[in-house]
Amino acid sequence: MKVRVDEDACVASGMCAYLAPAVFDQREDDGVVVVLHEVPDEGQYEAVQDAVRNCPARVISVEDADDPTEG
């Protein structure tokens, strides 16, 4: 799994950091999402998927890190 975010569209709700604090944080100055671990441990996958589903701005996406077509 590889985590991607669109920082420009982030609304700084903090839901991602709340649901997956080992993977996401927020910038102190404006609250925009920060990815701490672009390729999280397998134990974090469920939390990351929860963050994807619950992001109000829909700025988080994941892709298969092993997919050679991704880039």
Phi, psi and omega per residue, in radians:
M1 nan 2.339 3.048
K2 -2.181 2.250 -3.065
V3 -1.661 2.337 3.063
R4 -2.208 2.559 3.053
V5 -2.391 2.651 3.033
D6 -1.807 1.581 -3.085
E7 -1.021 -0.589 -3.102
D8 -1.144 -0.461 -3.117
A9 -1.738 -0.049 -3.111
C10 -1.123 2.389 3.122
V11 -1.798 0.126 3.027
A12 1.059 0.680 3.127
S13 -1.293 -0.486 3.141
G14 1.488 0.038 -3.112
M15 -1.055 -0.694 -3.134
C16 -1.100 -0.799 -3.140
A17 -1.159 -0.552 3.097
Y18 -1.234 -0.774 -3.071
L19 -1.409 -0.552 -3.107
A20 -2.411 1.182 -3.061
P21 -1.151 -0.303 3.090
A22 -1.381 -0.259 -3.076
V23 -1.969 -0.605 -3.066
F24 -2.120 2.612 2.987
D25 -2.458 -3.069 3.095
Q26 -2.254 2.528 3.055
R27 -1.144 2.400 -3.082
E28 -1.145 -0.618 -3.041
D29 -1.313 -0.579 -3.082
D30 -2.370 -0.035 3.082
G31 1.396 0.044 -3.130
V32 -1.173 2.528 -3.095
V33 -1.022 2.480 3.030
V34 -2.210 2.255 3.085
V35 -1.537 2.051 3.132
L36 -1.419 -0.622 -3.116
H37 -2.391 1.740 -3.127
E38 -1.069 -0.572 3.085
V39 -2.085 1.531 -3.059
P40 -1.263 2.817 3.038
D41 -1.114 2.640 -3.118
E42 -0.979 -0.558 3.122
G43 -1.138 -0.245 3.134
Q44 -1.691 -0.100 -3.046
Y45 -0.973 -0.797 -3.109
E46 -1.109 -0.734 3.119
A47 -1.115 -0.703 3.104
V48 -1.114 -0.767 3.117
Q49 -1.080 -0.666 3.061
D50 -1.071 -0.735 3.121
A51 -1.117 -0.723 3.098
V52 -1.037 -0.844 -3.100
R53 -1.146 -0.553 -3.023
N54 -1.774 0.022 3.106
C55 -1.200 2.066 -3.101
P56 -1.156 -0.449 -3.132
A57 -1.682 -0.101 3.129
R58 0.989 0.794 -3.096
V59 -1.745 -0.067 -3.113
I60 -1.774 2.336 3.037
S61 -2.404 2.764 3.085
V62 -2.263 2.638 3.076
E63 -2.385 2.847 3.117
D64 -1.309 2.006 -3.105
A65 -1.135 -0.332 -3.130
D66 -1.595 -0.020 -3.096
D67 -1.384 1.955 -3.087
P68 -1.186 -0.223 3.114
T69 -1.473 -0.223 3.136
E70 -1.577 2.574 -3.083
G71 -2.154 nan nan
